[in-house]
Amino acid sequence: MRDPITTPVTPDLLRGALDVERTERGLLPHRLPARARAQFSDGQLAAVEAQPSGVRLVFRTRATTVELDTLPTKRVYRGVPPRPDGVYDLVVDNRLVGQASVPGGNTLVVDLATGAAERRSGPSGTLRFTGLPDGAKDVEIWLPHNEVAELVALRTDAPVEPAPDRGRRVWLHHGSSISQGSDAASPSTTWPALAASLGGVDLVNLGLGGSALLDPFTARALRDAPADLISVKIGINLVNADLMRLRAFTPAVHGFLDTVREGHPTTPLLVVSPILCPIHEDTPGPGALDTAELARGRVRFLATGDPAERASGKLTLGVIREELARIVARRAVDDPNLHHLDGRELYGEADAAALPLPDRLHPDAATHRLMGERFAGLVFADGAFAGRRAG
C-alpha cells in the first residue's frame, strides 16, 4: 500500500448499530443500547446482540486498497465441527466486490448440552482488499453477522470521509436468528440485507438469535431508535423456548406494540408471523437438540412438546399465526399504519419441499435469498413499505 493513511474508526463511520463501546483496542458495535444491556443477564443474548448483523463501516474515498484490523470473537460448540470464519463483505457503490475473513481471535467454547461457556483469548487480524476502482466511491464493509468484531484500525491509500446521506429511508427490523442471518452465506446476503438492498433502504437489523421474546427492553430500543419503517417478526423463539402460554402471549404482544408506538405513532409498522417450520407447526416446545444427530457431529433440532398441550394454552406456530392476525386486525381499526404479513408467504409448504431447513429450524443461503426477494416484492414494491426508492 502506498503511503497508508490510518483513519480512526469512529461512530460516524458506522451504520446499523444502536450503540458503540470504546475498548482498550478500538470500537465494539452493539445492536442493543447500553440501557437494554443492563437489564438482562442472559449470556446468549449478550453474545448475539454484539454480533454485528447488518452493521457496516461506510465511507467515501478514492482509495484502491483498504485494510481493516479487527479482533473477532468466534463461537465454537463442543463436539460439533467448527463453523467457518465469519465473512466480511466489501460493497462498492452498492455492488458486492470482495469478501474476506479474519482467522484467529478470541474463542467462546459453548457446551450445547449444559450451556456452559469457556472464553479463550487470541490475537487480532487484518482484512486486506486491493484493486478497488480508482475515483471517488462509496465503500461499505459489512461486518460478520455471526461473530463479534471489535474494530481496531482502518488503513487506506487515500483519505476517508463519512459517506453523505443519500436520503434513503431507515428500516428497523426485529426478529430471531433467522432475521439475524442464521445460515446465510455472508452479512450482505441475509434475507433482511437482501430485502433492504432491493427496497433501496438503510437497514438496522435487530434480529437476535434465540431472543425474539417480546422483551420490554427490546421494545424500548425499537421505540427510541430513529426509523422510517419498522417490522417485527414474532413467534419461533417463543415456541422453541416454551416461554409463555397464550394467556400471556396476547397482552405481551399488545404491550410490545404499544411501546413501539410511543416513539413511532404513525410510522408504517409491519407484524410478521413465523415462516413455516414443520417441527413446531402443531407441536409445542421446548425445542431441543437431537442428541442422536449430535452424536454423529450434526446439529438438528426437534420439538419435545405434546400437541395435546395446545388445549391448555401451549404455543405452536399455528396458534401464534392465528393470534397475531387477530391482534393486528383488531388494532388496525384505530391504527391504519399497522400491517400484517403471514410468514408462510416468505417460506411455505412448497418451499419446504424444495428447500428443506437443513437443521430443521434455520434456512440456508438459498432460502435467505428467496425470502429477501419475496419480502422486497410483497412489502417494498406493493405492500406496507411501498414508496419512492431513494438513492
MARFIGU-659331 format. One line per field, with one value per residue (C-alpha): residue in three letters; x, y, z. Coordinates in pm, 1 decimal. Example, Ala and Ser with C-alpha at 12.3 -4.5 7.8 and 13.67 -1.06 7.14 Angstrom:
BEGIN
residuo: c(ala/ser) $
u: c(1230.0/1367.0) $
v: c(-450.0/-106.0) $
w: c(780.0/714.0) $
***
This chain:
BEGIN
residuo: c(met/arg/asp/pro/ile/thr/thr/pro/val/thr/pro/asp/leu/leu/arg/gly/ala/leu/asp/val/glu/arg/thr/glu/arg/gly/leu/leu/pro/his/arg/leu/pro/ala/arg/ala/arg/ala/gln/phe/ser/asp/gly/gln/leu/ala/ala/val/glu/ala/gln/pro/ser/gly/val/arg/leu/val/phe/arg/thr/arg/ala/thr/thr/val/glu/leu/asp/thr/leu/pro/thr/lys/arg/val/tyr/arg/gly/val/pro/pro/arg/pro/asp/gly/val/tyr/asp/leu/val/val/asp/asn/arg/leu/val/gly/gln/ala/ser/val/pro/gly/gly/asn/thr/leu/val/val/asp/leu/ala/thr/gly/ala/ala/glu/arg/arg/ser/gly/pro/ser/gly/thr/leu/arg/phe/thr/gly/leu/pro/asp/gly/ala/lys/asp/val/glu/ile/trp/leu/pro/his/asn/glu/val/ala/glu/leu/val/ala/leu/arg/thr/asp/ala/pro/val/glu/pro/ala/pro/asp/arg/gly/arg/arg/val/trp/leu/his/his/gly/ser/ser/ile/ser/gln/gly/ser/asp/ala/ala/ser/pro/ser/thr/thr/trp/pro/ala/leu/ala/ala/ser/leu/gly/gly/val/asp/leu/val/asn/leu/gly/leu/gly/gly/ser/ala/leu/leu/asp/pro/phe/thr/ala/arg/ala/leu/arg/asp/ala/pro/ala/asp/leu/ile/ser/val/lys/ile/gly/ile/asn/leu/val/asn/ala/asp/leu/met/arg/leu/arg/ala/phe/thr/pro/ala/val/his/gly/phe/leu/asp/thr/val/arg/glu/gly/his/pro/thr/thr/pro/leu/leu/val/val/ser/pro/ile/leu/cys/pro/ile/his/glu/asp/thr/pro/gly/pro/gly/ala/leu/asp/thr/ala/glu/leu/ala/arg/gly/arg/val/arg/phe/leu/ala/thr/gly/asp/pro/ala/glu/arg/ala/ser/gly/lys/leu/thr/leu/gly/val/ile/arg/glu/glu/leu/ala/arg/ile/val/ala/arg/arg/ala/val/asp/asp/pro/asn/leu/his/his/leu/asp/gly/arg/glu/leu/tyr/gly/glu/ala/asp/ala/ala/ala/leu/pro/leu/pro/asp/arg/leu/his/pro/asp/ala/ala/thr/his/arg/leu/met/gly/glu/arg/phe/ala/gly/leu/val/phe/ala/asp/gly/ala/phe/ala/gly/arg/arg/ala/gly) $
u: c(0.0/141.6/171.6/-100.7/-334.9/-474.9/-824.8/-970.5/-1275.8/-1539.9/-1917.6/-1983.5/-1835.4/-2074.3/-2429.4/-2667.3/-2551.6/-2761.5/-2459.5/-2081.6/-1844.9/-1493.3/-1249.2/-876.5/-821.1/-1086.0/-1459.9/-1714.6/-2054.1/-2368.4/-2716.3/-2888.2/-2827.6/-2649.0/-2973.0/-3113.3/-2789.7/-2809.2/-3149.8/-3065.2/-2808.9/-2861.7/-2529.8/-2695.8/-2848.8/-2526.9/-2340.6/-2582.7/-2652.4/-2277.0/-2262.6/-2294.6/-2555.5/-2640.2/-2364.9/-2122.2/-1839.1/-1945.6/-1718.9/-1630.5/-1278.7/-1061.2/-858.4/-773.6/-654.0/-836.8/-715.2/-913.8/-771.8/-1031.2/-1042.1/-1308.8/-1477.1/-1596.7/-1843.8/-1741.3/-1975.0/-1811.2/-1841.2/-1951.7/-1721.8/-1627.4/-1813.0/-1623.5/-1474.3/-1712.9/-1725.6/-1673.5/-1838.3/-1688.6/-1957.2/-1855.5/-2125.3/-2392.6/-2214.4/-2052.5/-1693.0/-1498.6/-1512.0/-1257.8/-1229.3/-1007.1/-866.4/-784.7/-914.9/-1099.1/-1298.6/-1608.8/-1641.4/-2002.7/-2128.1/-2464.7/-2576.3/-2515.7/-2492.1/-2154.8/-1910.6/-1532.9/-1360.6/-1013.4/-814.8/-648.2/-484.7/-640.5/-604.8/-619.3/-854.4/-699.7/-892.8/-693.8/-768.0/-1063.2/-1164.6/-991.8/-1200.7/-1439.5/-1677.4/-1893.6/-1733.5/-1914.1/-1754.6/-2033.6/-1926.3/-1995.3/-2349.9/-2240.4/-1926.5/-1828.0/-1596.4/-1402.3/-1275.8/-912.0/-775.6/-867.6/-592.7/-628.8/-407.7/-625.8/-818.2/-1150.3/-1458.2/-1805.6/-2037.0/-2305.2/-2668.0/-2831.5/-3182.9/-3274.7/-3545.0/-3427.0/-3580.4/-3568.4/-3632.1/-3655.2/-3670.4/-3498.1/-3179.7/-3348.7/-3352.0/-3002.9/-2879.0/-2857.5/-2700.6/-2681.0/-2367.7/-2248.9/-2364.1/-2492.3/-2688.2/-2902.3/-3266.1/-3314.0/-2996.2/-3107.6/-3456.6/-3309.3/-3087.2/-3378.1/-3600.2/-3343.8/-3342.1/-3084.4/-3115.8/-3091.3/-3116.4/-3228.4/-3257.3/-3143.1/-3069.8/-3283.3/-3404.1/-3707.6/-3904.3/-4116.5/-3872.1/-3970.4/-3614.2/-3615.5/-3945.8/-3795.5/-3490.3/-3722.9/-3922.9/-3615.9/-3430.6/-3482.4/-3679.1/-3895.4/-4017.8/-4044.5/-4109.2/-4124.7/-4114.0/-4264.1/-4305.9/-4040.0/-3835.6/-4146.2/-4230.1/-3887.1/-3815.0/-4161.1/-4157.1/-4524.9/-4879.6/-5146.3/-5288.9/-4957.5/-4875.6/-5167.2/-5115.3/-4737.7/-4778.9/-5011.1/-4764.2/-4471.9/-4657.5/-4783.3/-4423.6/-4303.6/-4593.1/-4492.7/-4191.4/-4330.8/-4704.2/-4761.0/-4458.1/-4550.1/-4528.8/-4540.4/-4602.0/-4465.8/-4569.9/-4332.0/-4214.8/-4300.6/-4108.3/-4251.6/-4127.5/-4317.0/-4624.1/-4850.9/-4610.5/-4523.3/-4177.3/-3943.2/-3717.4/-3409.9/-3103.9/-3147.8/-2886.2/-2869.6/-2776.6/-2533.6/-2351.2/-2290.5/-2147.4/-2459.7/-2679.4/-3050.1/-3340.2/-3665.4/-3981.0/-4033.8/-4385.3/-4713.6/-4965.7/-5242.9/-5098.8/-5233.3/-5563.5/-5401.3/-5255.6/-4919.0/-4798.2/-4731.9/-4656.1/-5011.6/-5154.4/-4923.6/-5006.9/-5378.9/-5346.2/-5112.6/-5354.1/-5638.6/-5437.5/-5329.1/-5678.4/-5822.2/-5555.5/-5559.3/-5911.5/-5753.9/-5402.1/-5412.8/-5032.0/-5022.5/-4990.7/-4962.0/-4773.6/-4812.5/-4456.4/-4550.4/-4565.1/-4187.5/-4131.7/-4418.7/-4502.3/-4390.2/-4063.5/-4002.9/-4031.7/-3785.0/-3553.0/-3586.8/-3440.4/-3101.2/-3113.3/-3498.6/-3500.6/-3286.2/-3292.7/-2986.1/-2826.3/-3059.5/-3364.1/-3233.0/-3215.7/-3566.8/-3706.2/-3527.2/-3660.9/-4012.5/-4012.8/-3897.0/-4176.0/-4451.4/-4361.6/-4145.1/-4283.9/-4655.9/-4720.6/-4677.0/-4347.3/-4423.8/-4288.1/-4024.9/-3695.9/-3424.9/-3059.5) $
v: c(0.0/339.0/582.3/423.8/661.2/544.6/672.9/634.1/409.3/644.0/611.8/842.7/574.7/308.0/231.5/-27.4/-14.5/131.7/177.9/153.5/64.5/202.5/-74.7/-87.8/-186.1/7.3/16.3/-258.6/-216.1/-315.3/-374.3/-304.5/19.4/23.0/69.2/-251.1/-442.4/-350.1/-516.1/-877.8/-1135.2/-1393.2/-1492.2/-1598.4/-1255.9/-1080.1/-1278.1/-1230.2/-858.5/-798.1/-994.8/-706.1/-835.2/-551.0/-327.1/-183.6/65.5/320.6/587.3/775.9/754.7/734.6/453.4/143.8/-52.1/-85.6/-264.6/-323.1/-464.8/-646.1/-870.9/-1135.9/-1348.2/-1680.4/-1925.0/-2290.3/-2566.4/-2852.4/-3180.0/-3009.8/-2925.7/-2554.5/-2314.3/-2133.6/-1798.4/-1504.9/-1325.3/-952.6/-824.8/-535.4/-337.9/-54.7/173.8/-81.5/-374.4/-667.7/-679.2/-871.3/-1097.9/-1189.1/-1338.2/-1284.9/-1608.3/-1649.0/-1406.2/-1488.2/-1809.9/-1879.3/-2256.2/-2349.0/-2682.4/-2727.0/-2983.4/-2767.0/-2411.9/-2363.5/-2138.3/-2100.4/-1793.8/-1822.9/-1514.3/-1476.5/-1217.0/-963.6/-995.1/-791.3/-781.3/-652.0/-553.3/-443.7/-343.5/-118.8/107.7/443.4/753.8/869.4/595.6/482.1/189.2/-36.6/-313.5/-534.1/-692.8/-1062.9/-1146.5/-1443.3/-1340.7/-1041.7/-793.1/-540.3/-272.7/-181.5/21.3/132.8/199.6/320.5/465.6/776.2/991.8/873.4/1076.5/978.3/890.7/1152.0/1091.5/952.8/1018.1/654.5/552.7/368.7/23.5/-103.1/-478.6/-714.0/-1091.3/-1415.5/-1588.5/-1626.3/-1246.2/-1217.3/-1437.7/-1795.4/-1990.9/-1712.4/-1710.3/-1365.2/-1047.2/-866.1/-1176.4/-1234.8/-1208.1/-863.3/-729.6/-854.9/-712.0/-376.9/-364.8/-443.4/-194.9/85.8/140.4/153.2/-147.0/-157.3/-526.7/-620.9/-988.6/-1150.5/-1522.0/-1708.5/-1381.6/-1250.1/-1296.1/-978.8/-838.3/-488.5/-358.4/-461.8/-280.7/30.8/2.4/-2.3/286.1/506.1/426.6/656.5/475.7/540.7/180.3/-83.8/-457.6/-714.4/-1086.3/-1274.3/-1639.1/-1904.9/-1822.9/-1810.7/-2164.9/-2324.8/-2159.0/-2261.8/-1921.8/-1840.1/-1956.6/-1799.1/-1610.8/-1425.1/-1403.0/-1184.7/-900.0/-924.9/-859.7/-567.4/-424.6/-463.6/-283.0/-15.2/60.2/83.0/315.1/550.4/654.5/594.9/669.0/680.9/500.3/206.4/-93.5/-448.3/-754.3/-1070.2/-1413.2/-1714.6/-1880.0/-2247.6/-2471.5/-2825.7/-2941.7/-2663.4/-2611.9/-2815.1/-2936.4/-2705.2/-2655.3/-2660.8/-2719.9/-2931.8/-3068.3/-3409.6/-3596.1/-3886.3/-3644.5/-3458.2/-3785.9/-3801.2/-3447.7/-3288.9/-3020.0/-3095.1/-2969.6/-3129.9/-3032.0/-3203.9/-3086.0/-3272.1/-3144.8/-3215.6/-2939.9/-2675.8/-2715.5/-2582.0/-2278.1/-2401.3/-2215.3/-2358.0/-2168.0/-2227.9/-2081.2/-1778.9/-1704.9/-1710.9/-1487.0/-1235.5/-1197.6/-1136.5/-885.2/-682.9/-680.3/-550.5/-281.5/-171.5/-35.5/254.5/228.6/245.8/226.8/-117.1/-412.9/-792.1/-1046.3/-1422.1/-1555.6/-1851.4/-1608.0/-1582.0/-1955.9/-2203.4/-2567.5/-2580.1/-2411.7/-2660.3/-2942.0/-2777.9/-2614.2/-2800.4/-2638.3/-2813.6/-2829.9/-2834.1/-2478.0/-2234.2/-2153.0/-2196.9/-1940.5/-2013.0/-1972.9/-1641.9/-1516.1/-1641.6/-1476.4/-1147.2/-1129.6/-1217.4/-964.5/-693.2/-778.2/-820.0/-531.8/-274.5/-298.0/-330.7/-359.0/-186.1/-15.5/77.6/417.9/601.4/417.7/658.7/657.4) $
w: c(0.0/-97.7/194.9/411.2/592.9/926.0/996.5/1346.7/1347.6/1487.1/1527.1/1230.5/1002.2/1131.9/1021.7/1157.9/1522.4/1803.7/2032.1/2034.6/2316.3/2346.5/2433.1/2500.7/2137.3/1948.3/1889.8/1958.5/1786.3/1975.2/1838.8/2170.6/2363.7/2698.9/2890.1/2740.7/2800.9/3170.1/3200.8/3123.5/3234.7/2961.3/2803.7/2479.2/2424.7/2529.6/2265.2/1976.1/2025.4/1994.8/1669.2/1422.2/1179.3/942.7/1082.7/831.4/801.9/540.7/395.8/78.3/-62.0/-372.9/-217.5/-420.3/-115.6/216.3/529.7/847.4/1169.5/1378.7/1682.8/1622.5/1886.9/1745.7/1900.0/1890.4/2003.2/2188.7/1998.1/1675.7/1383.5/1397.5/1176.2/900.8/997.7/974.7/641.4/578.5/259.1/62.6/-120.4/-355.0/-490.9/-393.8/-560.3/-375.7/-499.2/-235.7/66.4/333.7/681.4/983.8/1127.2/1494.0/1752.9/2071.9/2102.3/2308.7/2354.0/2434.4/2565.1/2392.7/2649.4/2958.1/2821.8/2993.2/2806.1/2821.3/2676.4/2521.6/2416.7/2079.1/1851.9/1619.6/1242.9/923.3/625.1/303.9/-8.2/-314.3/-670.9/-590.6/-880.1/-888.4/-829.3/-558.0/-442.7/-151.7/28.7/275.1/480.1/614.2/941.3/1009.0/1111.1/1321.6/1512.0/1723.4/1550.3/1755.9/1515.5/1577.7/1283.5/930.8/673.6/316.3/41.6/8.7/256.8/400.6/488.9/608.1/319.7/255.1/341.6/26.5/156.3/197.7/439.8/751.1/800.6/1159.5/1181.4/1479.8/1472.4/1567.1/1446.7/1108.2/1084.0/1229.0/945.9/1080.0/792.2/533.6/320.2/425.7/603.9/296.0/189.4/497.3/398.0/561.9/396.9/56.1/103.9/210.9/-96.7/-328.1/-144.9/-154.0/223.9/504.5/734.3/1112.4/1198.8/1549.3/1465.1/1790.2/1775.5/2028.2/2179.4/1991.1/2313.2/2341.7/2597.1/2716.1/2678.6/2311.5/2259.0/2417.6/2189.7/1888.6/2035.3/2078.6/1753.7/1452.5/1181.3/878.7/857.8/1130.4/1121.5/1399.6/1326.4/1619.8/1703.8/1662.5/1973.5/2191.5/2083.8/2097.8/2433.1/2563.8/2730.5/2780.5/2725.4/2508.4/2808.5/2849.9/2477.8/2370.8/2621.8/2573.3/2200.3/2270.8/2524.2/2283.6/2005.9/2246.4/2347.4/1986.9/1907.7/2191.6/1984.3/1636.1/1648.3/1271.0/1124.5/897.9/1132.5/996.7/1214.7/1050.5/1173.4/1158.2/840.5/806.0/1045.2/1030.8/1370.8/1550.8/1331.3/1558.1/1827.7/2116.8/2257.3/2413.9/2119.6/2179.7/2008.4/1853.3/2057.9/1814.9/1536.1/1763.8/1830.5/1455.2/1459.1/1308.7/1461.4/1420.9/1629.2/1736.8/1925.0/2258.9/2349.9/2314.1/2054.6/2306.0/2527.7/2290.7/2472.1/2791.1/2612.6/2493.6/2187.1/1843.5/1525.5/1407.1/1728.0/1707.9/1344.2/1414.8/1721.1/1553.6/1261.6/1507.5/1714.0/1411.4/1258.9/1584.6/1635.1/1269.4/1313.4/1503.9/1354.7/974.2/954.5/1120.0/882.4/894.0/683.6/717.2/730.0/512.9/220.3/262.7/312.5/298.1/236.3/-126.7/-33.0/249.5/-2.4/-242.1/15.3/347.0/658.4/697.6/1077.1/1082.4/1219.1/1016.5/644.4/425.2/194.1/-98.5/125.6/262.8/-94.2/-167.4/147.3/78.8/-275.1/-164.4/119.1/-120.5/-362.4/-104.5/126.3/-51.2/-402.7/-334.7/37.7/371.5/282.7/-78.0/-169.7/-364.9/-383.3/-279.1/-370.5) $
***
